[in-house]
Amino acid sequence: MTDQPVVDERSLALRAQDGDIEAFESLVDRSQGRLFRIAYMVVHDRADAEDVVQESLVLAWRRLHLLDDPAAFGGWVARICSRTATDLVRRQARRATDAAEHQDLDLAAEPGEATLGGSAGSGSRDPARTAEVNAQMEALAGILTTVDPELRACWVLREIDGMAYRDTARALDVSEQTVRGRISRARTQIVDRMEEWR
Amino acid sequence: MVHSEQSDRRPGTGSPETEDDVATQRYLDLIRSAHREWGELERSGDASVQLSEQARSTIRESVRADVRHGAQVQMPPTASGPYTMSEYALRGLVRRAVDQVDGALALKARFEHDDSGRGLRERGLPTRVICRISASIECRDLQDLADRVRTSVREAFAEQVELRDPVVDIHIEDLHEQHVR
């Protein structure tokens, strides 16, 4: 048995800035779930969300030397991710591609890979419960697609990621007042959609 | 509470306030439920709420292909002539030297050089290395730890690149816990 240091996010970020690839890979492992959640809620497509997270993390690696406060790595990379996701949604809207039918998490998973709430190898999971889980996620993500991308990213960072108003404002490069306004409008739109879909 | 500009114009059987309250409650329930479900899936390690292994592999490959090697650094000449090594390699050398000291964890290193370098992409011989490290909370003698780290770094420089006289500064700027594996 050997003593292994318990390495926190700040230390990992400092080591990664020093060029330690393994440290950055640990940061990837730690942050990918959070980033995937943000990306999926903004783009509502598993494949696109994966692309967004990949692009964000590779960009983070390239720009790591610009990160002044290594302890803020998590918020910094979440900011990159939300911007990347919002840019993608904007581009898609501009092209009016309405992307070949949004790819449900269930359908997007590769053979042998997981679907939301039904991971590969979790065959013992109750199918009824899985369906319920999917329904909750899909309902929310589906409602969000009808919300303006700027409001959506703001709302996701605050309500899904749990970011403070101030950090959300920094992430989106807007004022705190703007954040509060956007979240309020997003909430209103979401509540209205929920009523319409009932 | 959700503030809706249209809340008091929405048709319904109950009062606008009551309908708003019900809608707000449904909204909050949905958020709470989504948080709870997603959190449970994450905690159980469910692959569906994480990046696929393929995506992680792509990130690893991209990162490794995009390593910033930094400037070349002059090293003491050998019998075969002068040579340089990258800052990236030099940092790796320092990190390994720090990490092998019990109770020390390398964080980041910075170098100062003499003026033998040629331009921005080639630095001179390292004259000083400033090592930022973290110490184990179980370490009772930080001065001793700093001395052991300094010795380890000096030995690594001497043995691996025959760099014998740089000043080695040790900055202990953090503490970390140890766990037994």
Chai-1 contact restraints between the chains, C-beta under 6 A:
chainA,res_idxA,chainB,res_idxB,connection_type,confidence,min_distance_angstrom,max_distance_angstrom,comment,restraint_id
A,M1,B,V180,contact,1.0,0.0,6.0,A-B,restraint_1
A,T2,B,R181,contact,1.0,0.0,6.0,A-B,restraint_2
A,D3,B,Q178,contact,1.0,0.0,6.0,A-B,restraint_3
A,D3,B,V180,contact,1.0,0.0,6.0,A-B,restraint_4
A,Q4,B,H179,contact,1.0,0.0,6.0,A-B,restraint_5
A,Q4,B,R181,contact,1.0,0.0,6.0,A-B,restraint_6
A,P5,B,L105,contact,1.0,0.0,6.0,A-B,restraint_7
A,P5,B,H176,contact,1.0,0.0,6.0,A-B,restraint_8
A,P5,B,Q178,contact,1.0,0.0,6.0,A-B,restraint_9
A,V6,B,H176,contact,1.0,0.0,6.0,A-B,restraint_10
A,V6,B,E177,contact,1.0,0.0,6.0,A-B,restraint_11
A,V6,B,H179,contact,1.0,0.0,6.0,A-B,restraint_12
A,S11,B,L107,contact,1.0,0.0,6.0,A-B,restraint_13
A,S11,B,S134,contact,1.0,0.0,6.0,A-B,restraint_14
A,L14,B,L107,contact,1.0,0.0,6.0,A-B,restraint_15
A,L14,B,K108,contact,1.0,0.0,6.0,A-B,restraint_16
A,Q17,B,K108,contact,1.0,0.0,6.0,A-B,restraint_17
A,D18,B,R91,contact,1.0,0.0,6.0,A-B,restraint_18
A,D18,B,K108,contact,1.0,0.0,6.0,A-B,restraint_19
A,G19,B,Y88,contact,1.0,0.0,6.0,A-B,restraint_20
A,G19,B,R91,contact,1.0,0.0,6.0,A-B,restraint_21
A,V28,B,I59,contact,1.0,0.0,6.0,A-B,restraint_22
A,Q32,B,L51,contact,1.0,0.0,6.0,A-B,restraint_23
A,G33,B,E42,contact,1.0,0.0,6.0,A-B,restraint_24
A,G33,B,Q50,contact,1.0,0.0,6.0,A-B,restraint_25
A,F36,B,L51,contact,1.0,0.0,6.0,A-B,restraint_26
A,E50,B,L51,contact,1.0,0.0,6.0,A-B,restraint_27
A,E50,B,A55,contact,1.0,0.0,6.0,A-B,restraint_28
A,V53,B,L51,contact,1.0,0.0,6.0,A-B,restraint_29
A,Q54,B,A55,contact,1.0,0.0,6.0,A-B,restraint_30
A,Q54,B,T58,contact,1.0,0.0,6.0,A-B,restraint_31
A,Q54,B,I59,contact,1.0,0.0,6.0,A-B,restraint_32
A,L57,B,I59,contact,1.0,0.0,6.0,A-B,restraint_33
A,V58,B,S62,contact,1.0,0.0,6.0,A-B,restraint_34
A,W61,B,V63,contact,1.0,0.0,6.0,A-B,restraint_35
A,E113,B,S52,contact,1.0,0.0,6.0,A-B,restraint_36
A,A114,B,A47,contact,1.0,0.0,6.0,A-B,restraint_37
A,A114,B,S48,contact,1.0,0.0,6.0,A-B,restraint_38
A,T115,B,S48,contact,1.0,0.0,6.0,A-B,restraint_39
A,L116,B,S48,contact,1.0,0.0,6.0,A-B,restraint_40
A,G117,B,S48,contact,1.0,0.0,6.0,A-B,restraint_41
A,S119,B,D46,contact,1.0,0.0,6.0,A-B,restraint_42
A,S119,B,A47,contact,1.0,0.0,6.0,A-B,restraint_43
A,S119,B,S48,contact,1.0,0.0,6.0,A-B,restraint_44
A,V133,B,E37,contact,1.0,0.0,6.0,A-B,restraint_45
A,Q136,B,S33,contact,1.0,0.0,6.0,A-B,restraint_46
A,Q136,B,A34,contact,1.0,0.0,6.0,A-B,restraint_47
A,Q136,B,E37,contact,1.0,0.0,6.0,A-B,restraint_48
A,L140,B,L30,contact,1.0,0.0,6.0,A-B,restraint_49
A,L140,B,A34,contact,1.0,0.0,6.0,A-B,restraint_50
A,E159,B,I31,contact,1.0,0.0,6.0,A-B,restraint_51
A,S184,B,H3,contact,1.0,0.0,6.0,A-B,restraint_52
A,R187,B,V2,contact,1.0,0.0,6.0,A-B,restraint_53
A,T188,B,S4,contact,1.0,0.0,6.0,A-B,restraint_54
A,V191,B,V2,contact,1.0,0.0,6.0,A-B,restraint_55
A,V191,B,A23,contact,1.0,0.0,6.0,A-B,restraint_56
A,V191,B,Y27,contact,1.0,0.0,6.0,A-B,restraint_57
A,M194,B,R26,contact,1.0,0.0,6.0,A-B,restraint_58
